[in-house]
Amino acid sequence: MVLVFNGVLQEECPPNTSSLYNTHPVYRDRAAQLLAVPNKVIGPVGLLYVAQREYAATVPLDKNVTILGTDDVTSCMIVVVRHSGSGAVALAHLDGSGTDEAVCAMVQRVQELAIGYPDGRIELQLIGAYSSRPYGEKLFYSVMNSFHKQLVEIDLTLACVGELNTTMRGGIPWPIIYGIGLNIKTGDIFPATFPDKGPDLSLRMARYLTGVTQVSDIYDYNLGLLRIGPFNYQPLRGVDLWLEQSDEFILQHLSDSPEVEPPHIVMQLRATLKYIQDNQFPAITVFRDNKPHYFRRDEQSGTWIPVSFRTSLDEVNGKTRDILIKVY
């Protein structure tokens, strides 16, 4: 339908971040407030980590999740969609692939979770996409345009992107915020990093490294389960040669912002390449029964542990029911 900027309905989405900030300087002030918040290092307890080309949605009453979060964002963008009345919220880590479908799915999911709360607006927050190359501006416009095409009003409440999320170091532009955490109880967001990024990280990174473009929904709030897959990818040509290359070579060729990547990125990339080398056909070696990998929150440790999950027929009433049958 239409985007709403600072209470004003917009006939068109802004072509770039400069246009947004020049026309609506209030977003500069809101971005400055976020930038003034100290960065927090968040542990795994109560965390639902969202990797690149993933999103997750939940509600404040979720007993399994306290923080939604993502990091390692340079030219990518963190997108938060929240219903102000119910607190239902979705968070995504977008890189330009599958944007239209992801935006539509996020809005629809938040609306579903907000059923029963007639009051409230759909709010949008954007963080990331530092100013280095034209890619960040293209991603900003793509995300804005996708939201502008939705059938509900979308109220942009925060845009800490582009020039406002950029600082200069030694003549090189660097991101200021690499990641955020979102408190699902309050809706507050804060700069954050996450040393523990949850289970199956190499498998999850393999999705985008091999060109799987879909943005994956990784969480089922009703069941309280983190789910990965199923999906397939084509074998990565020359993966053996990739693994023989230097860290610098891998960064230069597998990152679009190699000069500003966090130090651990190359280690993650190597681990992912090794995973792809060992699992060239995940439909056969990883998802043998074409079912997701499921994880539930362990009550003692607070971390995600793997479970086997299936749907069975209740012989008494003929209805299907979902069963967690064991930890594997």
Salt bridges, closest charged atoms under 4 A:
GLU54 OE1 - ARG204 NH2 2.84
ASP71 OD1 - LYS197 NZ 2.88
ASP72 OD2 - LYS197 NZ 3.57
ASP72 OD1 - HIS264 NE2 2.90
ASP95 OD2 - ARG53 NE 2.64
ASP100 OD2 - LYS149 NZ 3.07
GLU112 OE1 - ARG109 NH1 3.20
GLU153 OE1 - ARG121 NH2 3.26
ASP155 OD2 - ARG121 NE 3.50
GLU163 OE2 - ARG28 NH2 3.26
ASP200 OD2 - HIS293 ND1 2.79
ASP217 OD2 - ARG227 NH2 3.09
ASP220 OD2 - ARG227 NH1 3.51
ASP247 OD1 - ARG270 NE 2.86
GLU259 OE2 - ARG133 NH2 3.52
ASP278 OD2 - LYS274 NZ 2.82
ASP314 OD2 - ARG321 NE 3.71
